Amino acid sequence: MSVFELLKDKVQASHKNYRIVFPEGTDKRVIAAASRLAQEKIIEPILLGDSQEIAQVAQADERDLSTVTVIDIAAYTHLDEMITAFAAARSKSFTPQEIAKQLQDPNYFGTMLVKMGKADGMVSGAAHSTADTVRPALQLIHAADGMHRVSGSFIMERGTEKYVFADCAINIEPDSSTLAEIAYQSVQTARLIDIDPKVAFLSFSTKGSAKGEMVDKVQEANELFHKQHPEIIADGELQFDAAYVPEVAATKAPNSALKGQANIFVFPELQSGNLAYKITQRLGNFTAIGPILQGLAAPVNDLSRGASSQDIYNMAILTAAQALLGAE
């Protein structure tokens, strides 16, 4: 069963139609995905944008939006309530006029719907940059309880093989405590797709084969993680082959609890993580699902600007599954 088939089954089995907001509501790819999701009764899509333009695009593409909620930001009747909630969410002081202007941005408006509990998650990025999608979430939704930061993972899938790579999108130079937190967030993502988590903290060194600050950081991250989550199998510092190949692990790290069977790979910094997922995707013919934002109090996910309607449909299902996991 593929990742998205698994997640779709989980969301449908919950018997709750999670509300997912799409700030790019006039985009025909988003409209196609929302129409399909609504017809299949998987989630309740909320489209943001000019209602007439949305209706015109839907009609031209023969999409049924009869059961889809459309919110025209310019005509929103609960703006005062949203302004108050926005002000409470930000540590920086803004005037009501400044907030009202900010809320004209559909990503901020959509994020506030999630913040206020009027939506369970948000999917954006079909026509916006990652920064445009992520910034409002960081400013308004903030990290989940017990978390101090947000990270970005990719689920790597090829047939029955499924792995989680992190951080590949957010934290450029994470310190040891950040790496430990990224690992725990990645464990939650792995559990979302029924992976029994086995965490490898990656390095160019295996068990002291090299020395230096970069190696020390990974060793410290592994130690912190063990103290915080002793019930989860993890090890580091490990080179990739020692984490992934049992025969190599037996030689390089014979005492490792992973025994060369890691399925969550925590990279020492963003550059290596980003390179690794792209190499795995292109040379290994894996499907890269993400970036999946981890550690937020409510799910918000980013799309590629080249996303298809199928990609948007899939990411909405994943976002609903994150909301389901958060509610458990």
C-alpha positions as CSV (number, residue, x, y, z in Angstrom):
1,M,0.0,0.0,0.0
2,S,1.4,3.4,-1.0
3,V,1.9,6.2,1.5
4,F,-1.1,8.1,0.3
5,E,-3.4,5.1,0.1
6,L,-2.4,4.4,3.7
7,L,-3.1,8.0,4.8
8,K,-6.3,8.2,2.9
9,D,-7.6,5.0,4.6
10,K,-6.6,6.5,8.0
11,V,-8.4,9.8,7.4
12,Q,-11.5,8.1,6.0
13,A,-11.6,5.6,9.0
14,S,-11.6,8.5,11.4
15,H,-15.1,9.5,10.2
16,K,-14.3,13.1,10.5
17,N,-14.1,15.4,7.6
18,Y,-11.1,17.6,8.4
19,R,-11.3,21.1,7.1
20,I,-8.2,22.1,5.0
21,V,-7.8,25.6,3.7
22,F,-6.3,26.5,0.4
23,P,-5.2,30.1,0.1
24,E,-4.7,29.8,-3.7
25,G,-8.4,29.2,-4.3
26,T,-8.5,30.6,-7.8
27,D,-5.8,28.3,-9.1
28,K,-7.4,25.7,-11.4
29,R,-5.1,22.9,-10.0
30,V,-6.3,23.7,-6.5
31,I,-9.9,23.9,-7.6
32,A,-9.6,20.5,-9.3
33,A,-8.1,18.9,-6.1
34,A,-10.7,20.5,-3.9
35,S,-13.6,19.4,-6.1
36,R,-12.3,15.8,-6.0
37,L,-11.7,15.8,-2.2
38,A,-15.2,17.1,-1.6
39,Q,-16.8,14.7,-4.0
40,E,-15.0,11.8,-2.3
41,K,-15.9,13.2,1.1
42,I,-12.4,12.8,2.4
43,I,-12.0,16.4,3.7
44,E,-13.9,19.6,3.7
45,P,-11.9,22.0,1.5
46,I,-12.0,25.8,2.1
47,L,-11.0,27.9,-0.9
48,L,-9.9,31.5,-0.4
49,G,-10.3,34.0,-3.2
50,D,-12.7,36.0,-5.2
51,S,-15.9,33.9,-5.3
52,Q,-16.8,35.0,-8.8
53,E,-13.4,34.2,-10.2
54,I,-13.4,30.8,-8.5
55,A,-16.8,30.0,-9.9
56,Q,-15.7,31.0,-13.4
57,V,-12.5,28.8,-13.3
58,A,-14.5,25.9,-11.9
59,Q,-17.2,26.2,-14.6
60,A,-14.6,26.5,-17.4
61,D,-12.9,23.3,-16.1
62,E,-16.3,21.6,-15.3
63,R,-15.5,21.2,-11.6
64,D,-18.2,20.8,-9.1
65,L,-17.8,23.1,-6.1
66,S,-21.3,22.8,-4.8
67,T,-20.1,21.3,-1.5
68,V,-16.9,23.3,-1.2
69,T,-16.7,26.4,1.2
70,V,-15.5,29.5,-0.6
71,I,-14.4,32.5,1.5
72,D,-13.9,35.9,-0.2
73,I,-11.4,37.7,2.1
74,A,-12.7,41.1,1.1
75,A,-16.2,40.2,2.2
76,Y,-15.3,38.2,5.3
77,T,-17.8,39.1,8.1
78,H,-15.7,38.0,11.1
79,L,-12.7,40.1,10.4
80,D,-12.8,41.9,13.8
81,E,-12.6,38.5,15.6
82,M,-9.7,37.5,13.4
83,I,-7.9,40.8,14.1
84,T,-8.2,40.3,17.8
85,A,-6.9,36.7,17.6
86,F,-4.0,37.8,15.3
87,A,-3.0,40.5,17.9
88,A,-3.0,37.9,20.7
89,A,-0.9,35.5,18.6
90,R,1.9,38.0,17.9
91,S,4.4,39.2,20.5
92,K,5.0,42.3,18.4
93,S,2.4,45.1,18.6
94,F,0.3,46.0,15.6
95,T,-2.6,48.4,15.1
96,P,-5.9,46.9,13.9
97,Q,-5.4,48.7,10.6
98,E,-2.0,47.1,10.1
99,I,-3.4,43.7,11.0
100,A,-6.3,44.1,8.6
101,K,-3.9,44.9,5.8
102,Q,-1.7,41.9,6.7
103,L,-4.8,39.7,6.6
104,Q,-5.4,40.6,2.9
105,D,-2.6,38.2,2.3
106,P,-4.4,34.8,1.8
107,N,-1.6,32.9,3.5
108,Y,-1.9,35.0,6.7
109,F,-5.7,34.8,6.4
110,G,-5.6,31.0,5.9
111,T,-3.2,30.5,8.8
112,M,-5.5,32.5,11.1
113,L,-8.4,30.2,10.2
114,V,-6.2,27.3,11.4
115,K,-5.1,29.2,14.5
116,M,-8.7,30.0,15.4
117,G,-9.8,26.4,14.9
118,K,-12.0,27.3,11.9
119,A,-9.8,25.0,9.8
120,D,-7.7,21.9,10.8
121,G,-4.8,22.6,8.4
122,M,-3.5,24.5,5.5
123,V,-1.9,23.6,2.1
124,S,-0.3,26.4,0.1
125,G,2.6,27.0,-2.3
126,A,1.2,26.3,-5.7
127,A,1.7,29.9,-6.5
128,H,3.7,31.1,-3.5
129,S,7.2,30.6,-2.3
130,T,8.0,28.3,0.7
131,A,8.8,31.4,2.8
132,D,5.4,32.9,2.0
133,T,3.8,29.7,3.2
134,V,5.9,29.0,6.2
135,R,6.4,32.5,7.7
136,P,2.8,33.0,8.7
137,A,2.7,29.6,10.4
138,L,5.8,30.3,12.4
139,Q,4.5,33.7,13.4
140,L,1.0,32.7,14.3
141,I,0.6,29.0,14.9
142,H,4.0,28.5,16.6
143,A,5.5,25.2,17.7
144,A,3.6,22.4,19.3
145,D,3.7,21.9,23.1
146,G,7.1,20.7,24.1
147,M,8.6,21.8,20.8
148,H,11.0,24.7,20.3
149,R,11.3,24.8,16.5
150,V,9.9,23.5,13.3
151,S,11.7,21.2,10.8
152,G,11.1,19.9,7.3
153,S,11.2,16.2,6.4
154,F,10.6,14.1,3.3
155,I,9.1,10.7,3.1
156,M,11.1,8.7,0.6
157,E,9.1,5.9,-1.0
158,R,10.0,3.2,-3.6
159,G,7.6,0.3,-3.7
160,T,7.4,-1.1,-0.2
161,E,10.4,0.9,1.0
162,K,9.7,3.9,3.1
163,Y,12.1,6.2,4.9
164,V,12.1,9.6,6.5
165,F,14.9,12.2,5.8
166,A,15.3,15.3,7.9
167,D,15.9,18.2,8.1
168,C,15.8,18.9,4.4
169,A,14.0,22.2,4.3
170,I,14.2,24.5,7.4
171,N,17.2,24.5,9.8
172,I,20.4,25.5,8.1
173,E,22.9,24.8,10.9
174,P,21.1,22.9,13.7
175,D,22.9,22.5,17.0
176,S,22.8,19.2,18.9
177,S,19.6,20.0,20.8
178,T,17.9,21.0,17.5
179,L,19.0,17.7,15.9
180,A,17.5,15.7,18.8
181,E,14.2,17.6,18.4
182,I,14.3,17.1,14.6
183,A,14.7,13.4,15.3
184,Y,11.7,13.2,17.6
185,Q,9.5,15.2,15.1
186,S,10.6,12.8,12.4
187,V,9.6,9.9,14.6
188,Q,6.0,11.3,14.6
189,T,6.1,11.6,10.8
190,A,7.3,8.0,10.6
191,R,4.5,6.8,12.8
192,L,2.0,8.6,10.6
193,I,2.8,6.0,7.9
194,D,3.2,3.0,10.2
195,I,7.0,2.9,10.2
196,D,8.5,1.4,13.4
197,P,11.0,4.2,14.1
198,K,14.8,3.5,14.0
199,V,16.7,6.7,14.1
200,A,20.2,7.3,12.7
201,F,22.1,10.5,13.4
202,L,24.3,10.7,10.3
203,S,27.9,12.0,10.0
204,F,31.0,11.5,7.9
205,S,32.3,9.6,11.0
206,T,31.2,6.3,12.5
207,K,31.8,5.8,16.2
208,G,34.7,8.1,16.5
209,S,36.5,7.2,13.2
210,A,36.9,10.9,12.7
211,K,37.2,13.9,15.0
212,G,36.0,17.4,15.0
213,E,33.2,19.8,16.1
214,M,30.8,18.5,13.4
215,V,31.2,14.9,14.8
216,D,30.9,16.1,18.4
217,K,27.6,17.8,17.6
218,V,26.1,14.6,16.2
219,Q,27.3,12.5,19.1
220,E,25.8,15.0,21.5
221,A,22.5,14.9,19.6
222,N,22.4,11.1,19.9
223,E,23.1,11.3,23.7
224,L,20.4,14.0,24.2
225,F,17.9,11.9,22.2
226,H,18.6,8.8,24.3
227,K,18.0,10.7,27.5
228,Q,14.8,12.2,26.3
229,H,13.4,9.2,24.4
230,P,15.0,6.0,25.7
231,E,12.2,3.9,24.4
232,I,13.0,4.7,20.7
233,I,15.8,2.9,19.0
234,A,18.5,5.4,17.8
235,D,22.2,5.6,17.3
236,G,24.9,7.9,16.1
237,E,27.2,9.2,14.9
238,L,27.1,6.9,11.9
239,Q,28.0,7.1,8.3
240,F,25.1,6.2,6.0
241,D,26.4,2.7,5.1
242,A,26.8,1.9,8.8
243,A,23.2,3.0,9.4
244,Y,21.6,1.3,6.4
245,V,23.6,-1.8,5.4
246,P,23.6,-4.6,8.0
247,E,26.9,-6.1,6.8
248,V,28.7,-2.7,7.0
249,A,27.1,-2.1,10.4
250,A,28.5,-5.4,11.7
251,T,32.0,-4.3,10.8
252,K,31.9,-0.5,11.5
253,A,29.4,-0.4,14.4
254,P,29.0,-3.9,15.8
255,N,27.4,-2.7,19.0
256,S,24.8,-0.4,17.4
257,A,21.2,-1.0,18.3
258,L,20.3,-0.2,14.7
259,K,22.2,-3.1,13.2
260,G,22.1,-1.4,9.8
261,Q,18.3,-1.1,9.7
262,A,17.7,2.6,10.2
263,N,14.6,4.1,8.6
264,I,14.8,7.7,9.9
265,F,17.9,9.6,8.8
266,V,18.8,12.8,10.6
267,F,21.3,14.8,8.6
268,P,23.9,17.0,10.4
269,E,22.9,20.2,8.5
270,L,20.5,21.3,5.9
271,Q,22.9,21.2,3.0
272,S,23.5,17.5,3.3
273,G,19.9,16.7,3.9
274,N,18.7,18.6,0.9
275,L,21.3,17.1,-1.4
276,A,20.6,13.6,-0.1
277,Y,16.9,13.6,-0.7
278,K,17.3,14.9,-4.2
279,I,20.0,12.3,-5.1
280,T,17.9,9.6,-3.7
281,Q,14.9,10.8,-5.6
282,R,16.7,11.2,-9.0
283,L,19.3,8.4,-8.9
284,G,17.4,6.0,-6.7
285,N,14.0,6.5,-8.4
286,F,12.3,7.2,-5.1
287,T,9.2,9.4,-4.7
288,A,10.0,12.3,-2.5
289,I,6.9,13.4,-0.5
290,G,7.3,16.8,1.1
291,P,8.6,19.0,2.5
292,I,6.4,18.0,5.4
293,L,6.5,20.7,8.1
294,Q,7.1,19.1,11.5
295,G,6.7,20.5,15.0
296,L,3.8,23.0,14.4
297,A,0.9,23.2,16.8
298,A,-1.4,22.6,13.8
299,P,-0.5,21.3,10.3
300,V,0.6,23.6,7.5
301,N,2.3,22.2,4.4
302,D,4.0,23.6,1.4
303,L,3.7,22.7,-2.3
304,S,6.0,23.0,-5.2
305,R,5.0,25.8,-7.6
306,G,5.0,23.1,-10.2
307,A,2.6,20.9,-8.3
308,S,-0.1,19.1,-10.2
309,S,-3.7,18.7,-9.0
310,Q,-2.8,15.2,-7.9
311,D,0.1,16.6,-5.8
312,I,-2.3,19.1,-4.1
313,Y,-4.9,16.3,-3.5
314,N,-2.2,14.1,-1.9
315,M,-0.8,16.9,0.3
316,A,-4.3,17.7,1.5
317,I,-4.7,14.1,2.6
318,L,-1.3,14.1,4.4
319,T,-2.2,17.4,6.2
320,A,-5.5,15.9,7.3
321,A,-3.6,12.8,8.6
322,Q,-1.3,15.1,10.6
323,A,-4.4,16.7,12.1
324,L,-5.7,13.3,13.0
325,L,-2.4,12.3,14.6
326,G,-2.4,15.5,16.6
327,A,-5.9,14.9,17.8
328,E,-5.0,11.4,19.1
